């Protein structure tokens, strides 16, 4: 027997903007019951209930479509990532490979930039992401703050949580950058580092949009 393809489909959430009873619905049948036969009905589906609820709060499908690019970029504003309190996001940018790198940290929900370093010549994006995480940990420790740290780099998170070494394949970083890497690796051997390693998480770009510390150079 053929498999039921519905089992593999991701759930959708439906918004009736104009219909018999406007609202957010969990099934197509509920949505259809409120738009079928309604003159000028307006409705749409969304992949998450948070996005559906936000679209409904806007109140108009066309208006939401016009807002959608910026909303998708900042979906974190409508998520539950703050249920454990404020958090720090870190990110890096590299112009070319190798190229100059810089990195920064941004607090949420305030979006305040709390540190920014660079540019440092002859680096890579992975090196920048590694340095950004460690600088974030160092900044939190200096401020006696305990909160989650988010990075969108799986590679850099692995380096930090693994042996604490910047395992770059870049042959010859600049002398200044070598000094930054050595400083970061030394920090990861400090007694306080373990606490912040446990608070380091991967930013879910697909669900939350671009990390707020992104340099927006794509």
Secondary structure, DSSP 8 states (H G I E B T S, - for coil): ----GGGGS---EEEEEESSS-EEESSHHHHHHHHTT-TT-EEEEESSHHHHHHHHHH--HHHHHHHHHHHHHTGGGGSSTTTT--EEEEEEEEETTTEEEEEEEEEETT--EEEEEEEEEEE-HHHHHHHHHHHHHHHHHHTT---EEEES-HHHHHHHHTTS------S---HHHHHHHHHHHHHTTSTTHHHHHHTEEE--HHHH-S-TT-----
